[in-house]
Amino acid sequence: MAALVVNPFAGTAQTCDPSTMPSGLLGVYTPGVGVQLQWNAIPGSAGVQIRATTPSGTTISRRLAGTALNQFFVPEALLTAGVYTWQIRAACSTVPPFGLTPFSITSTFLVSGGGGTCPASVTDIDGNIYGTVQIGGVCFMDENLRTEHYRNGAPIATGLNNADWLATTNGAYAEVNNSPANKGAYGHLYNWYAVSDPRNICPLGWHVPSESEMDQAVVALDPSRCSTCTGSSYSSDAGAPLKETGVVSDGSGRWIDPNAGATNASGFNGRPAGNRVNTGAYLLFGLTGYWWTSTLDASGFPFMIQASHDNTTLGRNLGFPNSGNSVRCVKD
């Protein structure tokens, strides 16, 4: 491998441990600006190598030297749409073999692009305002839907007890984990009858994503996803860039430990609202996020996707129409 270019005056204040793997990798992409890469610097290090794989599969390498060895900015003009994977390692010495640390675990970031214009925000019939994010050319709300009315102003039924929730074939929503306080952070849980109601639960110009639209976004996050698979076999990696980071135990987020691999590189801000199952019980709050699609399979059951706290997979499963899941609207 080519030698690292290092600063002979850097890294003299602290002893650098070449057995320490760099950690804390985070890539924050800002459309029209670029991506800010950052990580936890290895104390006393004299240089850093960044190794990245582009959406087309090309591997590139960049060597940094100096004292600011915990960040690097890549301008928009040098990026292409799709998912990048990247790692870093540090150099502890200024002379060969440079005391190289192991490469860090792989991190990802998503560069959005294509698919038309994605507005900065969208407002539902109740006046709730949502940010947006474009993933694989599909423009999503970046929060869970929390409207309580259809697009025409008609109210969506709510407050159903367990027996009525099980029995209804009409659109309905429930408070997340049966708590009104969760509305702002988690939105509501809607049964599939609300998702498919012709009065529409999404704002004008928006709709609940079809299974194919959801899959289009997943391909951008995990090009190797299994298009014919269900369950956790659908994608081994796409859960990580969809999940919001942080855990409940230290106050940094909303997921129960360990929130495995979460990077939120897509900007989707996936949160673990759990669901209300067809019997009416509330399950998996803090542990799992479920999002409806508008598509039925051949047997008449609707598709949904799910992300879990303890792995990086993204599942594609079938749900009961009278179960309650989160909804993300997409732009027409």
C-alpha positions as CSV (number, residue, x, y, z in Angstrom):
1,M,0.0,0.0,0.0
2,A,1.2,3.5,-0.7
3,A,2.7,5.3,2.3
4,L,0.5,7.7,4.3
5,V,1.4,11.4,3.9
6,V,1.9,12.6,7.5
7,N,2.8,15.7,9.4
8,P,6.1,15.1,11.3
9,F,5.1,17.6,13.9
10,A,1.7,16.0,14.7
11,G,1.0,13.4,17.3
12,T,3.9,14.1,19.7
13,A,1.9,15.2,22.7
14,Q,0.2,11.9,23.3
15,T,1.2,8.2,22.8
16,C,-0.8,6.7,20.0
17,D,-2.0,3.1,20.3
18,P,-1.8,1.3,16.9
19,S,-4.1,-1.4,18.2
20,T,-7.0,1.0,18.7
21,M,-9.7,0.9,16.0
22,P,-11.2,4.3,15.1
23,S,-14.8,4.7,16.2
24,G,-17.7,7.1,16.0
25,L,-17.9,7.4,12.2
26,L,-20.8,9.6,11.0
27,G,-21.5,11.0,7.5
28,V,-23.9,13.9,7.3
29,Y,-25.1,14.8,3.8
30,T,-26.6,18.2,3.1
31,P,-28.2,18.4,-0.4
32,G,-26.5,21.1,-2.6
33,V,-23.6,21.4,-0.1
34,G,-21.9,18.1,0.4
35,V,-21.1,15.5,3.1
36,Q,-19.3,16.1,6.4
37,L,-17.4,13.1,7.6
38,Q,-16.4,12.9,11.2
39,W,-15.1,10.4,13.7
40,N,-13.4,10.1,17.1
41,A,-9.7,10.9,16.6
42,I,-7.1,8.5,17.8
43,P,-5.1,10.4,20.5
44,G,-1.6,11.2,19.3
45,S,-2.2,10.1,15.7
46,A,-0.2,11.7,12.9
47,G,-2.3,10.8,9.9
48,V,-5.5,9.3,8.7
49,Q,-6.5,7.2,5.7
50,I,-10.2,7.3,4.5
51,R,-11.3,4.5,2.3
52,A,-14.7,4.8,0.6
53,T,-16.7,2.8,-1.9
54,T,-18.9,4.8,-4.3
55,P,-22.4,3.8,-5.4
56,S,-20.9,2.5,-8.7
57,G,-18.6,0.2,-6.7
58,T,-15.4,2.1,-7.2
59,T,-13.0,2.2,-4.2
60,I,-11.2,5.5,-3.5
61,S,-8.7,6.4,-0.8
62,R,-7.7,9.8,0.7
63,R,-4.8,10.5,3.1
64,L,-5.0,13.3,5.6
65,A,-2.3,14.8,7.7
66,G,-2.2,17.5,10.4
67,T,-3.8,18.2,13.7
68,A,-7.5,18.1,12.7
69,L,-7.7,14.4,12.3
70,N,-11.3,13.8,13.1
71,Q,-13.3,15.3,10.2
72,F,-13.3,15.7,6.4
73,F,-15.6,17.6,4.0
74,V,-16.5,16.4,0.5
75,P,-18.3,18.9,-1.7
76,E,-21.4,18.1,-3.6
77,A,-19.7,18.4,-7.0
78,L,-17.5,15.3,-6.2
79,L,-20.5,13.1,-5.2
80,T,-23.0,11.0,-7.1
81,A,-26.4,9.8,-6.0
82,G,-26.5,6.6,-4.0
83,V,-25.1,4.9,-1.0
84,Y,-21.4,5.3,0.0
85,T,-19.6,3.0,2.4
86,W,-16.5,4.2,4.2
87,Q,-13.9,3.4,6.8
88,I,-10.8,5.0,8.3
89,R,-7.6,4.0,10.0
90,A,-5.0,6.2,11.7
91,A,-1.2,6.3,11.5
92,C,0.7,6.5,14.8
93,S,4.2,7.0,13.4
94,T,5.8,9.3,10.8
95,V,8.1,6.6,9.5
96,P,7.4,3.2,7.8
97,P,5.5,1.1,8.7
98,F,3.7,4.0,10.2
99,G,2.1,2.2,13.1
100,L,-1.2,1.7,11.3
101,T,-4.4,1.0,13.4
102,P,-7.0,-1.5,12.1
103,F,-9.6,-0.1,9.8
104,S,-12.8,1.0,11.6
105,I,-16.1,-0.7,11.1
106,T,-17.9,0.3,7.9
107,S,-20.2,3.3,8.0
108,T,-22.5,4.6,5.3
109,F,-24.1,7.8,4.0
110,L,-26.7,8.4,1.3
111,V,-26.5,11.1,-1.4
112,S,-30.0,11.7,-2.7
113,G,-30.8,12.6,-6.3
114,G,-33.2,12.2,-9.1
115,G,-36.9,11.7,-9.1
116,G,-37.9,15.3,-9.4
117,T,-38.1,18.1,-6.8
118,C,-38.6,17.2,-3.1
119,P,-40.0,20.3,-1.3
120,A,-38.6,21.4,2.0
121,S,-41.8,20.6,3.9
122,V,-45.4,19.5,3.5
123,T,-48.5,20.3,5.6
124,D,-51.4,17.9,6.3
125,I,-55.1,18.8,6.6
126,D,-54.7,19.3,10.4
127,G,-51.8,21.8,9.9
128,N,-49.0,19.5,11.0
129,I,-45.8,20.3,9.2
130,Y,-43.4,17.6,8.1
131,G,-39.8,17.8,6.7
132,T,-38.9,15.7,3.7
133,V,-36.1,13.5,2.5
134,Q,-35.4,12.0,-0.9
135,I,-34.2,8.4,-0.9
136,G,-33.5,6.7,-4.2
137,G,-35.6,9.3,-6.1
138,V,-38.6,8.8,-3.8
139,C,-39.6,11.9,-1.7
140,F,-40.7,10.9,1.8
141,M,-42.0,12.8,4.8
142,D,-39.1,12.5,7.3
143,E,-41.6,12.0,10.2
144,N,-44.5,9.6,10.9
145,L,-47.9,10.8,9.8
146,R,-50.0,12.3,12.6
147,T,-53.1,13.5,10.9
148,E,-56.5,12.8,12.5
149,H,-58.6,13.6,9.4
150,Y,-58.7,12.5,5.8
151,R,-57.7,14.9,3.1
152,N,-61.3,16.1,2.7
153,G,-61.6,17.0,6.4
154,A,-63.6,13.9,7.4
155,P,-62.4,12.6,10.8
156,I,-60.6,9.3,11.0
157,A,-62.2,7.0,13.7
158,T,-60.2,6.6,16.9
159,G,-60.6,5.6,20.6
160,L,-61.6,2.1,19.7
161,N,-61.5,-0.6,22.4
162,N,-59.8,-3.9,21.6
163,A,-63.0,-5.6,20.5
164,D,-63.9,-2.8,18.2
165,W,-60.4,-2.5,16.8
166,L,-60.4,-6.1,15.9
167,A,-63.9,-6.0,14.4
168,T,-63.8,-2.8,12.3
169,T,-63.4,-2.8,8.6
170,N,-63.3,1.0,8.5
171,G,-60.3,3.3,8.7
172,A,-59.1,4.0,12.2
173,Y,-56.0,5.3,14.1
174,A,-54.6,4.7,17.6
175,E,-52.3,6.7,19.8
176,V,-48.8,5.2,19.9
177,N,-48.5,2.9,22.9
178,N,-51.9,4.2,24.0
179,S,-50.4,7.5,25.0
180,P,-51.5,10.9,23.5
181,A,-48.1,12.3,24.6
182,N,-46.4,10.2,21.8
183,K,-48.2,12.0,18.9
184,G,-45.4,14.6,18.3
185,A,-42.5,12.2,18.3
186,Y,-44.1,9.1,16.8
187,G,-47.2,10.1,14.9
188,H,-50.2,7.8,15.0
189,L,-50.8,4.1,14.2
190,Y,-53.2,3.6,11.3
191,N,-55.0,0.4,10.3
192,W,-54.7,-0.5,6.6
193,Y,-58.4,0.5,6.1
194,A,-57.3,4.1,6.7
195,V,-54.3,3.6,4.4
196,S,-56.6,2.4,1.6
197,D,-59.5,4.7,2.2
198,P,-60.3,6.7,-1.1
199,R,-60.6,9.9,1.0
200,N,-56.8,9.7,1.4
201,I,-54.9,10.2,4.7
202,C,-52.0,11.9,2.9
203,P,-51.9,15.6,1.9
204,L,-52.9,16.7,-1.6
205,G,-50.1,15.7,-4.0
206,W,-48.9,12.9,-1.6
207,H,-49.8,9.3,-1.1
208,V,-49.0,6.2,0.9
209,P,-46.0,4.5,-0.9
210,S,-46.6,1.4,-2.9
211,E,-44.5,-1.7,-2.2
212,S,-42.5,-0.9,-5.4
213,E,-41.8,2.7,-4.3
214,M,-40.6,1.5,-0.9
215,D,-38.4,-1.0,-2.7
216,Q,-37.0,1.7,-4.9
217,A,-35.8,3.5,-1.9
218,V,-34.4,0.4,-0.2
219,V,-32.4,-0.4,-3.4
220,A,-30.6,2.9,-2.9
221,L,-29.7,1.9,0.6
222,D,-28.9,-1.7,-0.1
223,P,-28.3,-2.6,-3.8
224,S,-28.0,-6.3,-2.8
225,R,-31.4,-6.5,-1.2
226,C,-33.4,-9.6,-2.2
227,S,-36.3,-8.4,-4.3
228,T,-38.3,-11.6,-3.9
229,C,-37.6,-12.2,-0.2
230,T,-39.8,-11.5,2.8
231,G,-38.9,-11.3,6.5
232,S,-35.4,-10.3,7.5
233,S,-34.0,-11.8,4.4
234,Y,-35.2,-8.8,2.4
235,S,-32.3,-6.6,3.4
236,S,-29.4,-7.3,5.8
237,D,-28.3,-3.7,5.9
238,A,-31.0,-1.2,5.0
239,G,-32.3,-0.9,8.6
240,A,-29.1,0.9,9.7
241,P,-29.5,4.0,7.5
242,L,-33.2,4.2,8.1
243,K,-33.1,4.1,11.9
244,E,-32.7,7.3,14.0
245,T,-29.6,7.1,16.1
246,G,-29.4,7.0,19.9
247,V,-30.8,4.9,22.8
248,V,-33.2,5.4,25.7
249,S,-30.7,4.3,28.4
250,D,-28.4,7.3,28.1
251,G,-31.0,9.8,26.9
252,S,-29.5,10.1,23.4
253,G,-32.5,8.6,21.5
254,R,-35.7,6.7,21.4
255,W,-34.6,3.1,20.7
256,I,-34.1,0.5,23.3
257,D,-30.5,-0.7,23.5
258,P,-28.6,-1.7,21.5
259,N,-30.1,0.1,18.4
260,A,-27.6,-2.0,16.4
261,G,-25.8,-0.2,13.6
262,A,-28.1,2.8,13.4
263,T,-26.6,5.6,11.3
264,N,-29.8,7.4,10.0
265,A,-27.6,8.1,6.9
266,S,-30.8,8.3,4.8
267,G,-32.3,11.1,6.9
268,F,-35.5,8.9,7.2
269,N,-35.5,9.3,11.0
270,G,-37.0,5.9,11.7
271,R,-38.5,5.7,15.2
272,P,-39.7,2.6,17.1
273,A,-43.4,3.4,17.4
274,G,-44.2,-0.3,17.7
275,N,-47.7,-1.4,16.5
276,R,-51.2,-2.1,17.6
277,V,-51.8,-5.7,16.6
278,N,-55.2,-6.9,15.2
279,T,-56.4,-8.0,18.7
280,G,-55.9,-4.4,20.0
281,A,-52.8,-4.9,22.1
282,Y,-49.9,-2.4,21.8
283,L,-46.5,-4.2,21.2
284,L,-42.8,-3.5,20.7
285,F,-42.8,0.3,21.5
286,G,-39.1,1.3,21.6
287,L,-38.1,-1.9,19.9
288,T,-39.5,-1.9,16.4
289,G,-40.7,0.5,13.7
290,Y,-43.4,-0.6,11.2
291,W,-44.4,1.3,8.1
292,W,-47.3,0.4,5.8
293,T,-47.3,0.3,2.0
294,S,-50.4,0.6,-0.1
295,T,-49.8,-2.8,-1.8
296,L,-51.7,-6.1,-1.2
297,D,-50.1,-9.4,-2.0
298,A,-52.0,-12.1,-4.0
299,S,-53.7,-13.4,-0.8
300,G,-55.1,-9.9,0.1
301,F,-52.7,-9.0,2.9
302,P,-50.8,-5.6,2.8
303,F,-47.1,-5.3,2.7
304,M,-45.2,-3.4,5.4
305,I,-41.5,-2.9,6.2
306,Q,-40.0,-3.1,9.7
307,A,-36.7,-2.1,11.4
308,S,-35.6,-3.5,14.8
309,H,-33.5,-2.3,17.7
310,D,-31.2,-5.4,17.8
311,N,-30.0,-5.7,14.2
312,T,-29.5,-3.8,10.9
313,T,-31.9,-5.8,8.8
314,L,-35.0,-4.3,7.1
315,G,-37.8,-6.7,7.0
316,R,-40.6,-6.9,4.4
317,N,-43.7,-8.7,5.8
318,L,-47.4,-9.0,5.4
319,G,-49.7,-7.5,8.0
320,F,-53.3,-7.9,9.0
321,P,-55.5,-5.1,7.6
322,N,-56.8,-4.3,11.2
323,S,-53.3,-3.9,12.6
324,G,-52.0,-0.4,13.3
325,N,-48.7,0.7,11.9
326,S,-46.9,4.0,11.2
327,V,-47.3,5.8,7.8
328,R,-44.9,7.8,5.7
329,C,-46.4,9.7,2.8
330,V,-44.5,10.1,-0.4
331,K,-44.8,12.8,-3.1
332,D,-46.9,12.0,-6.2
